[in-house]
Amino acid sequence: MKLAVYTGSFDPITLGHLNVIERSSRISDKLIVGIGVNVEKQGLFNPDERIDLAERVTSHLDNVEVRAFEGLAVDFVESVGAKVMIRGVRPMTDTAGEFTMMMANRKLNPNLETVFLMADGQFAHVSSSLIKQLTPLATDQQLAEFVPVPIIAELRSKLASRE
């Protein structure tokens, strides 16, 4: 696999996302992390902030690039010249939705292959929604079990400014 793309909203990026990024970077020559906008969710961080956070926590990975995109993920993957889309899945919660999306993507672009990576066990329950619920109540040490340490301060600040 020469070039792969891992898309998502990453709002905020979690240790589960980072786990999939690190593993994907080992099976591709280059990995592009595509940060998109999920119209079904109200964003906590704007796209530029999400790019900054993702770049900070992936800076140790030489073959990872972070980019924002608008529109369909399948179009973004094609626009960067990739034929492989990586999708991270959590047991039970993501499988049906991801399968539906993969079938739709195959209709939109039959040349695109989707590779599913199951989140490692300790991250199977981690979601951005869970992080938003935990942050006001958890200590920094507790949050570090779910999100990369370099984003904890920004996460707290962003959630505090919404109250």
PyMOL CGO cylinders between C-alpha atoms (Angstrom):
from pymol import cmd
from pymol.cgo import CYLINDER

trace = [
    CYLINDER, 0.00, 0.00, 0.00, 1.78, 3.13, -1.17, 0.3, 1, 1, 1, 1, 1, 1,
    CYLINDER, 1.78, 3.13, -1.17, -0.67, 5.93, -0.30, 0.3, 1, 1, 1, 1, 1, 1,
    CYLINDER, -0.67, 5.93, -0.30, -3.60, 5.61, 2.08, 0.3, 1, 1, 1, 1, 1, 1,
    CYLINDER, -3.60, 5.61, 2.08, -6.04, 8.12, 3.53, 0.3, 1, 1, 1, 1, 1, 1,
    CYLINDER, -6.04, 8.12, 3.53, -7.69, 8.00, 6.95, 0.3, 1, 1, 1, 1, 1, 1,
    CYLINDER, -7.69, 8.00, 6.95, -10.66, 10.35, 7.10, 0.3, 1, 1, 1, 1, 1, 1,
    CYLINDER, -10.66, 10.35, 7.10, -12.78, 11.53, 9.99, 0.3, 1, 1, 1, 1, 1, 1,
    CYLINDER, -12.78, 11.53, 9.99, -13.87, 14.57, 11.91, 0.3, 1, 1, 1, 1, 1, 1,
    CYLINDER, -13.87, 14.57, 11.91, -11.31, 14.07, 14.72, 0.3, 1, 1, 1, 1, 1, 1,
    CYLINDER, -11.31, 14.07, 14.72, -13.22, 16.45, 16.99, 0.3, 1, 1, 1, 1, 1, 1,
    CYLINDER, -13.22, 16.45, 16.99, -11.23, 15.99, 19.13, 0.3, 1, 1, 1, 1, 1, 1,
    CYLINDER, -11.23, 15.99, 19.13, -8.59, 13.49, 18.10, 0.3, 1, 1, 1, 1, 1, 1,
    CYLINDER, -8.59, 13.49, 18.10, -8.49, 10.60, 20.58, 0.3, 1, 1, 1, 1, 1, 1,
    CYLINDER, -8.49, 10.60, 20.58, -6.02, 7.89, 21.52, 0.3, 1, 1, 1, 1, 1, 1,
    CYLINDER, -6.02, 7.89, 21.52, -8.18, 5.53, 19.45, 0.3, 1, 1, 1, 1, 1, 1,
    CYLINDER, -8.18, 5.53, 19.45, -7.67, 7.74, 16.39, 0.3, 1, 1, 1, 1, 1, 1,
    CYLINDER, -7.67, 7.74, 16.39, -3.96, 7.99, 17.12, 0.3, 1, 1, 1, 1, 1, 1,
    CYLINDER, -3.96, 7.99, 17.12, -3.73, 4.21, 17.46, 0.3, 1, 1, 1, 1, 1, 1,
    CYLINDER, -3.73, 4.21, 17.46, -5.26, 3.75, 14.00, 0.3, 1, 1, 1, 1, 1, 1,
    CYLINDER, -5.26, 3.75, 14.00, -3.03, 6.49, 12.53, 0.3, 1, 1, 1, 1, 1, 1,
    CYLINDER, -3.03, 6.49, 12.53, 0.14, 4.91, 13.93, 0.3, 1, 1, 1, 1, 1, 1,
    CYLINDER, 0.14, 4.91, 13.93, -0.82, 1.44, 12.70, 0.3, 1, 1, 1, 1, 1, 1,
    CYLINDER, -0.82, 1.44, 12.70, -1.88, 2.79, 9.29, 0.3, 1, 1, 1, 1, 1, 1,
    CYLINDER, -1.88, 2.79, 9.29, 1.42, 4.62, 8.93, 0.3, 1, 1, 1, 1, 1, 1,
    CYLINDER, 1.42, 4.62, 8.93, 3.22, 1.28, 9.33, 0.3, 1, 1, 1, 1, 1, 1,
    CYLINDER, 3.22, 1.28, 9.33, 1.32, -0.36, 6.46, 0.3, 1, 1, 1, 1, 1, 1,
    CYLINDER, 1.32, -0.36, 6.46, 1.52, 2.51, 3.98, 0.3, 1, 1, 1, 1, 1, 1,
    CYLINDER, 1.52, 2.51, 3.98, 4.38, 4.48, 2.52, 0.3, 1, 1, 1, 1, 1, 1,
    CYLINDER, 4.38, 4.48, 2.52, 2.43, 7.69, 3.09, 0.3, 1, 1, 1, 1, 1, 1,
    CYLINDER, 2.43, 7.69, 3.09, -0.71, 8.31, 5.12, 0.3, 1, 1, 1, 1, 1, 1,
    CYLINDER, -0.71, 8.31, 5.12, -2.86, 11.38, 4.72, 0.3, 1, 1, 1, 1, 1, 1,
    CYLINDER, -2.86, 11.38, 4.72, -5.16, 12.14, 7.64, 0.3, 1, 1, 1, 1, 1, 1,
    CYLINDER, -5.16, 12.14, 7.64, -8.14, 13.89, 6.10, 0.3, 1, 1, 1, 1, 1, 1,
    CYLINDER, -8.14, 13.89, 6.10, -10.05, 16.08, 8.52, 0.3, 1, 1, 1, 1, 1, 1,
    CYLINDER, -10.05, 16.08, 8.52, -13.56, 16.64, 7.31, 0.3, 1, 1, 1, 1, 1, 1,
    CYLINDER, -13.56, 16.64, 7.31, -16.73, 18.20, 8.58, 0.3, 1, 1, 1, 1, 1, 1,
    CYLINDER, -16.73, 18.20, 8.58, -19.50, 15.88, 9.77, 0.3, 1, 1, 1, 1, 1, 1,
    CYLINDER, -19.50, 15.88, 9.77, -22.75, 17.72, 9.02, 0.3, 1, 1, 1, 1, 1, 1,
    CYLINDER, -22.75, 17.72, 9.02, -24.57, 15.55, 11.58, 0.3, 1, 1, 1, 1, 1, 1,
    CYLINDER, -24.57, 15.55, 11.58, -22.41, 16.78, 14.46, 0.3, 1, 1, 1, 1, 1, 1,
    CYLINDER, -22.41, 16.78, 14.46, -21.88, 20.19, 15.99, 0.3, 1, 1, 1, 1, 1, 1,
    CYLINDER, -21.88, 20.19, 15.99, -18.14, 20.83, 15.90, 0.3, 1, 1, 1, 1, 1, 1,
    CYLINDER, -18.14, 20.83, 15.90, -16.18, 21.61, 19.04, 0.3, 1, 1, 1, 1, 1, 1,
    CYLINDER, -16.18, 21.61, 19.04, -12.96, 22.60, 17.26, 0.3, 1, 1, 1, 1, 1, 1,
    CYLINDER, -12.96, 22.60, 17.26, -12.90, 24.33, 13.89, 0.3, 1, 1, 1, 1, 1, 1,
    CYLINDER, -12.90, 24.33, 13.89, -11.04, 22.55, 11.05, 0.3, 1, 1, 1, 1, 1, 1,
    CYLINDER, -11.04, 22.55, 11.05, -7.84, 24.61, 11.48, 0.3, 1, 1, 1, 1, 1, 1,
    CYLINDER, -7.84, 24.61, 11.48, -7.73, 23.79, 15.20, 0.3, 1, 1, 1, 1, 1, 1,
    CYLINDER, -7.73, 23.79, 15.20, -8.28, 20.09, 14.47, 0.3, 1, 1, 1, 1, 1, 1,
    CYLINDER, -8.28, 20.09, 14.47, -5.45, 20.14, 11.92, 0.3, 1, 1, 1, 1, 1, 1,
    CYLINDER, -5.45, 20.14, 11.92, -3.15, 21.75, 14.50, 0.3, 1, 1, 1, 1, 1, 1,
    CYLINDER, -3.15, 21.75, 14.50, -4.03, 19.19, 17.17, 0.3, 1, 1, 1, 1, 1, 1,
    CYLINDER, -4.03, 19.19, 17.17, -3.62, 16.26, 14.77, 0.3, 1, 1, 1, 1, 1, 1,
    CYLINDER, -3.62, 16.26, 14.77, -0.28, 17.56, 13.48, 0.3, 1, 1, 1, 1, 1, 1,
    CYLINDER, -0.28, 17.56, 13.48, 1.02, 17.94, 17.03, 0.3, 1, 1, 1, 1, 1, 1,
    CYLINDER, 1.02, 17.94, 17.03, 0.15, 14.40, 18.07, 0.3, 1, 1, 1, 1, 1, 1,
    CYLINDER, 0.15, 14.40, 18.07, 1.40, 12.82, 14.83, 0.3, 1, 1, 1, 1, 1, 1,
    CYLINDER, 1.40, 12.82, 14.83, 4.65, 14.81, 14.53, 0.3, 1, 1, 1, 1, 1, 1,
    CYLINDER, 4.65, 14.81, 14.53, 6.65, 11.68, 15.44, 0.3, 1, 1, 1, 1, 1, 1,
    CYLINDER, 6.65, 11.68, 15.44, 5.38, 9.95, 12.28, 0.3, 1, 1, 1, 1, 1, 1,
    CYLINDER, 5.38, 9.95, 12.28, 7.46, 11.03, 9.28, 0.3, 1, 1, 1, 1, 1, 1,
    CYLINDER, 7.46, 11.03, 9.28, 5.10, 9.63, 6.67, 0.3, 1, 1, 1, 1, 1, 1,
    CYLINDER, 5.10, 9.63, 6.67, 1.89, 11.25, 7.97, 0.3, 1, 1, 1, 1, 1, 1,
    CYLINDER, 1.89, 11.25, 7.97, 0.41, 14.42, 6.54, 0.3, 1, 1, 1, 1, 1, 1,
    CYLINDER, 0.41, 14.42, 6.54, -2.72, 16.15, 7.86, 0.3, 1, 1, 1, 1, 1, 1,
    CYLINDER, -2.72, 16.15, 7.86, -5.12, 17.98, 5.54, 0.3, 1, 1, 1, 1, 1, 1,
    CYLINDER, -5.12, 17.98, 5.54, -8.62, 19.40, 5.76, 0.3, 1, 1, 1, 1, 1, 1,
    CYLINDER, -8.62, 19.40, 5.76, -11.28, 18.63, 3.22, 0.3, 1, 1, 1, 1, 1, 1,
    CYLINDER, -11.28, 18.63, 3.22, -14.87, 19.53, 2.44, 0.3, 1, 1, 1, 1, 1, 1,
    CYLINDER, -14.87, 19.53, 2.44, -17.42, 17.34, 0.76, 0.3, 1, 1, 1, 1, 1, 1,
    CYLINDER, -17.42, 17.34, 0.76, -17.37, 13.60, 0.32, 0.3, 1, 1, 1, 1, 1, 1,
    CYLINDER, -17.37, 13.60, 0.32, -14.47, 11.63, 1.76, 0.3, 1, 1, 1, 1, 1, 1,
    CYLINDER, -14.47, 11.63, 1.76, -14.42, 9.45, -1.35, 0.3, 1, 1, 1, 1, 1, 1,
    CYLINDER, -14.42, 9.45, -1.35, -13.83, 12.54, -3.50, 0.3, 1, 1, 1, 1, 1, 1,
    CYLINDER, -13.83, 12.54, -3.50, -11.04, 13.72, -1.19, 0.3, 1, 1, 1, 1, 1, 1,
    CYLINDER, -11.04, 13.72, -1.19, -9.32, 10.32, -1.36, 0.3, 1, 1, 1, 1, 1, 1,
    CYLINDER, -9.32, 10.32, -1.36, -9.48, 10.40, -5.16, 0.3, 1, 1, 1, 1, 1, 1,
    CYLINDER, -9.48, 10.40, -5.16, -8.25, 14.01, -5.28, 0.3, 1, 1, 1, 1, 1, 1,
    CYLINDER, -8.25, 14.01, -5.28, -5.00, 13.11, -3.49, 0.3, 1, 1, 1, 1, 1, 1,
    CYLINDER, -5.00, 13.11, -3.49, -4.41, 10.16, -5.82, 0.3, 1, 1, 1, 1, 1, 1,
    CYLINDER, -4.41, 10.16, -5.82, -5.04, 7.40, -3.29, 0.3, 1, 1, 1, 1, 1, 1,
    CYLINDER, -5.04, 7.40, -3.29, -6.86, 4.15, -3.94, 0.3, 1, 1, 1, 1, 1, 1,
    CYLINDER, -6.86, 4.15, -3.94, -7.12, 3.08, -0.29, 0.3, 1, 1, 1, 1, 1, 1,
    CYLINDER, -7.12, 3.08, -0.29, -9.26, 4.57, 2.46, 0.3, 1, 1, 1, 1, 1, 1,
    CYLINDER, -9.26, 4.57, 2.46, -8.54, 3.51, 6.04, 0.3, 1, 1, 1, 1, 1, 1,
    CYLINDER, -8.54, 3.51, 6.04, -11.46, 3.38, 8.44, 0.3, 1, 1, 1, 1, 1, 1,
    CYLINDER, -11.46, 3.38, 8.44, -11.07, 2.81, 12.16, 0.3, 1, 1, 1, 1, 1, 1,
    CYLINDER, -11.07, 2.81, 12.16, -13.85, 0.81, 13.74, 0.3, 1, 1, 1, 1, 1, 1,
    CYLINDER, -13.85, 0.81, 13.74, -14.85, 0.09, 17.29, 0.3, 1, 1, 1, 1, 1, 1,
    CYLINDER, -14.85, 0.09, 17.29, -16.45, -3.26, 18.03, 0.3, 1, 1, 1, 1, 1, 1,
    CYLINDER, -16.45, -3.26, 18.03, -20.23, -3.29, 17.74, 0.3, 1, 1, 1, 1, 1, 1,
    CYLINDER, -20.23, -3.29, 17.74, -20.80, 0.47, 17.61, 0.3, 1, 1, 1, 1, 1, 1,
    CYLINDER, -20.80, 0.47, 17.61, -19.29, 1.30, 14.22, 0.3, 1, 1, 1, 1, 1, 1,
    CYLINDER, -19.29, 1.30, 14.22, -19.53, -1.85, 12.14, 0.3, 1, 1, 1, 1, 1, 1,
    CYLINDER, -19.53, -1.85, 12.14, -23.00, -1.44, 10.56, 0.3, 1, 1, 1, 1, 1, 1,
    CYLINDER, -23.00, -1.44, 10.56, -22.56, 2.25, 9.76, 0.3, 1, 1, 1, 1, 1, 1,
    CYLINDER, -22.56, 2.25, 9.76, -19.07, 1.76, 8.37, 0.3, 1, 1, 1, 1, 1, 1,
    CYLINDER, -19.07, 1.76, 8.37, -20.23, -1.15, 6.19, 0.3, 1, 1, 1, 1, 1, 1,
    CYLINDER, -20.23, -1.15, 6.19, -23.04, 1.00, 4.78, 0.3, 1, 1, 1, 1, 1, 1,
    CYLINDER, -23.04, 1.00, 4.78, -20.60, 3.82, 4.08, 0.3, 1, 1, 1, 1, 1, 1,
    CYLINDER, -20.60, 3.82, 4.08, -18.14, 1.44, 2.43, 0.3, 1, 1, 1, 1, 1, 1,
    CYLINDER, -18.14, 1.44, 2.43, -20.86, 0.16, 0.09, 0.3, 1, 1, 1, 1, 1, 1,
    CYLINDER, -20.86, 0.16, 0.09, -21.89, 3.73, -0.79, 0.3, 1, 1, 1, 1, 1, 1,
    CYLINDER, -21.89, 3.73, -0.79, -18.25, 4.68, -1.42, 0.3, 1, 1, 1, 1, 1, 1,
    CYLINDER, -18.25, 4.68, -1.42, -17.85, 1.64, -3.67, 0.3, 1, 1, 1, 1, 1, 1,
    CYLINDER, -17.85, 1.64, -3.67, -20.84, 2.85, -5.72, 0.3, 1, 1, 1, 1, 1, 1,
    CYLINDER, -20.84, 2.85, -5.72, -19.39, 6.36, -5.92, 0.3, 1, 1, 1, 1, 1, 1,
    CYLINDER, -19.39, 6.36, -5.92, -15.89, 5.14, -6.79, 0.3, 1, 1, 1, 1, 1, 1,
    CYLINDER, -15.89, 5.14, -6.79, -15.48, 1.45, -7.63, 0.3, 1, 1, 1, 1, 1, 1,
    CYLINDER, -15.48, 1.45, -7.63, -11.68, 1.89, -7.81, 0.3, 1, 1, 1, 1, 1, 1,
    CYLINDER, -11.68, 1.89, -7.81, -11.44, 2.80, -4.12, 0.3, 1, 1, 1, 1, 1, 1,
    CYLINDER, -11.44, 2.80, -4.12, -10.79, 0.09, -1.55, 0.3, 1, 1, 1, 1, 1, 1,
    CYLINDER, -10.79, 0.09, -1.55, -11.71, 0.48, 2.11, 0.3, 1, 1, 1, 1, 1, 1,
    CYLINDER, -11.71, 0.48, 2.11, -9.51, -1.12, 4.76, 0.3, 1, 1, 1, 1, 1, 1,
    CYLINDER, -9.51, -1.12, 4.76, -10.97, -1.46, 8.24, 0.3, 1, 1, 1, 1, 1, 1,
    CYLINDER, -10.97, -1.46, 8.24, -8.68, -1.39, 11.27, 0.3, 1, 1, 1, 1, 1, 1,
    CYLINDER, -8.68, -1.39, 11.27, -10.25, -2.43, 14.55, 0.3, 1, 1, 1, 1, 1, 1,
    CYLINDER, -10.25, -2.43, 14.55, -9.23, -0.10, 17.36, 0.3, 1, 1, 1, 1, 1, 1,
    CYLINDER, -9.23, -0.10, 17.36, -7.00, -1.84, 19.90, 0.3, 1, 1, 1, 1, 1, 1,
    CYLINDER, -7.00, -1.84, 19.90, -8.98, -3.23, 22.83, 0.3, 1, 1, 1, 1, 1, 1,
    CYLINDER, -8.98, -3.23, 22.83, -8.14, -0.48, 25.30, 0.3, 1, 1, 1, 1, 1, 1,
    CYLINDER, -8.14, -0.48, 25.30, -9.58, 2.09, 22.85, 0.3, 1, 1, 1, 1, 1, 1,
    CYLINDER, -9.58, 2.09, 22.85, -12.69, 0.18, 21.75, 0.3, 1, 1, 1, 1, 1, 1,
    CYLINDER, -12.69, 0.18, 21.75, -15.00, 2.36, 23.85, 0.3, 1, 1, 1, 1, 1, 1,
    CYLINDER, -15.00, 2.36, 23.85, -13.37, 5.74, 23.19, 0.3, 1, 1, 1, 1, 1, 1,
    CYLINDER, -13.37, 5.74, 23.19, -15.33, 8.24, 21.13, 0.3, 1, 1, 1, 1, 1, 1,
    CYLINDER, -15.33, 8.24, 21.13, -15.19, 11.99, 20.70, 0.3, 1, 1, 1, 1, 1, 1,
    CYLINDER, -15.19, 11.99, 20.70, -18.67, 12.21, 22.26, 0.3, 1, 1, 1, 1, 1, 1,
    CYLINDER, -18.67, 12.21, 22.26, -17.46, 10.35, 25.35, 0.3, 1, 1, 1, 1, 1, 1,
    CYLINDER, -17.46, 10.35, 25.35, -14.48, 12.72, 25.63, 0.3, 1, 1, 1, 1, 1, 1,
    CYLINDER, -14.48, 12.72, 25.63, -16.78, 15.75, 25.61, 0.3, 1, 1, 1, 1, 1, 1,
    CYLINDER, -16.78, 15.75, 25.61, -18.80, 14.23, 28.45, 0.3, 1, 1, 1, 1, 1, 1,
    CYLINDER, -18.80, 14.23, 28.45, -15.77, 13.23, 30.53, 0.3, 1, 1, 1, 1, 1, 1,
    CYLINDER, -15.77, 13.23, 30.53, -13.65, 16.36, 30.21, 0.3, 1, 1, 1, 1, 1, 1,
    CYLINDER, -13.65, 16.36, 30.21, -15.51, 18.58, 32.70, 0.3, 1, 1, 1, 1, 1, 1,
    CYLINDER, -15.51, 18.58, 32.70, -15.43, 15.83, 35.34, 0.3, 1, 1, 1, 1, 1, 1,
    CYLINDER, -15.43, 15.83, 35.34, -12.12, 14.02, 34.85, 0.3, 1, 1, 1, 1, 1, 1,
    CYLINDER, -12.12, 14.02, 34.85, -8.64, 14.94, 36.04, 0.3, 1, 1, 1, 1, 1, 1,
    CYLINDER, -8.64, 14.94, 36.04, -5.87, 15.46, 33.48, 0.3, 1, 1, 1, 1, 1, 1,
    CYLINDER, -5.87, 15.46, 33.48, -4.45, 12.07, 34.45, 0.3, 1, 1, 1, 1, 1, 1,
    CYLINDER, -4.45, 12.07, 34.45, -7.81, 10.43, 33.82, 0.3, 1, 1, 1, 1, 1, 1,
    CYLINDER, -7.81, 10.43, 33.82, -8.25, 12.22, 30.48, 0.3, 1, 1, 1, 1, 1, 1,
    CYLINDER, -8.25, 12.22, 30.48, -4.81, 11.03, 29.41, 0.3, 1, 1, 1, 1, 1, 1,
    CYLINDER, -4.81, 11.03, 29.41, -6.32, 7.53, 29.23, 0.3, 1, 1, 1, 1, 1, 1,
    CYLINDER, -6.32, 7.53, 29.23, -8.51, 8.73, 26.34, 0.3, 1, 1, 1, 1, 1, 1,
    CYLINDER, -8.51, 8.73, 26.34, -6.80, 11.63, 24.54, 0.3, 1, 1, 1, 1, 1, 1,
    CYLINDER, -6.80, 11.63, 24.54, -3.20, 12.58, 23.78, 0.3, 1, 1, 1, 1, 1, 1,
    CYLINDER, -3.20, 12.58, 23.78, -1.75, 14.68, 26.61, 0.3, 1, 1, 1, 1, 1, 1,
    CYLINDER, -1.75, 14.68, 26.61, -0.81, 17.61, 24.30, 0.3, 1, 1, 1, 1, 1, 1,
    CYLINDER, -0.81, 17.61, 24.30, -4.46, 18.35, 23.56, 0.3, 1, 1, 1, 1, 1, 1,
    CYLINDER, -4.46, 18.35, 23.56, -5.89, 18.25, 27.10, 0.3, 1, 1, 1, 1, 1, 1,
    CYLINDER, -5.89, 18.25, 27.10, -5.43, 21.97, 27.81, 0.3, 1, 1, 1, 1, 1, 1,
    CYLINDER, -5.43, 21.97, 27.81, -7.07, 23.01, 24.52, 0.3, 1, 1, 1, 1, 1, 1,
    CYLINDER, -7.07, 23.01, 24.52, -9.89, 20.54, 25.08, 0.3, 1, 1, 1, 1, 1, 1,
    CYLINDER, -9.89, 20.54, 25.08, -10.60, 21.94, 28.54, 0.3, 1, 1, 1, 1, 1, 1,
    CYLINDER, -10.60, 21.94, 28.54, -10.39, 25.52, 27.31, 0.3, 1, 1, 1, 1, 1, 1,
    CYLINDER, -10.39, 25.52, 27.31, -12.71, 24.91, 24.36, 0.3, 1, 1, 1, 1, 1, 1,
    CYLINDER, -12.71, 24.91, 24.36, -15.34, 23.16, 26.48, 0.3, 1, 1, 1, 1, 1, 1,
    CYLINDER, -15.34, 23.16, 26.48, -15.14, 25.84, 29.20, 0.3, 1, 1, 1, 1, 1, 1,
    CYLINDER, -15.14, 25.84, 29.20, -15.72, 28.59, 26.63, 0.3, 1, 1, 1, 1, 1, 1,
    CYLINDER, -15.72, 28.59, 26.63, -18.96, 26.88, 25.52, 0.3, 1, 1, 1, 1, 1, 1,
    CYLINDER, -18.96, 26.88, 25.52, -20.48, 26.98, 29.01, 0.3, 1, 1, 1, 1, 1, 1,
]
cmd.load_cgo(trace, "trace")
